[in-house]
Amino acid sequence: MFSQSTEESYGSWSTLLLDYDLNDQFYLKNEVHFRRTNFLSDWQQLLIRPSVNYKLNEVVSFSVGYTYAKNYRNEFDFNEHNAWEQVMLSHSSGTSSFKHRFRFEQRFVDEFTQQPTGEFLKDETDYLHRFRYRFTWSMPLITVQEGKKISISVFDEIWLNADEGIVPRSLNQNWFYIGLAYPISNNAAFELGYMNDYAPLGANQYRSNHVLQTTLKYSIN
């Protein structure tokens, strides 16, 4: 039998989501993520993700985008640049709304090697593929005032490393989220929730990151 160990950590992630409608079908989007670990004391990641989006109809939408990620570690900090393509399927049943998000990423990640002095220096850039699938369920819960309802949102997202093609190879990480959303105005909403970021670290070793997630969404019309 093999023993399994899980490394527990706690973080606080804040997200700003901005949308700008170009017309009825095309819109621009940008995401800025401020991610802290040891709850608030240390940086974990800074992420910026602009995209161009096309809404085919009420069910299907397509997106292409770019992500810059600054990752902070004890030994060294490293950058990632990736391009990605996405398909989103949306549907509803009664008061429940469902979304299926499929994203494929082409990743360029800094690689470092340790020198005889113990110092880490950038060696080269790794080219990697990753597939992501997110299933989201949401539903309004209570009306706090006319036209404004607090809603619940739950999602699970699996991240899979892929070979040079698009065939998934291994688990990269898994996210589970549950939270509440409140419409501040016609153009803005605030979300507060809990997320668990679970990932393998190595042979029989795993990471479980418990995250307080806050999100501000704003549509520029």
URTAFEN-V554368 format. One record per helix or strand of 3 or more residues. SS is the DSSP state (alpha for helix, beta for strand). FROM is the first residue (numbers start at 1). LEN is the number of residues. If there is no record, write none. Layout:
BEGIN
((SS,FROM,LEN) (SS,FROM,LEN))
END
This chain:
BEGIN
((beta,5,17) (beta,26,12) (beta,42,14) (beta,60,12) (beta,78,16) (beta,96,19) (beta,120,26) (beta,148,15) (beta,168,16) (beta,188,15) (beta,205,16))
END
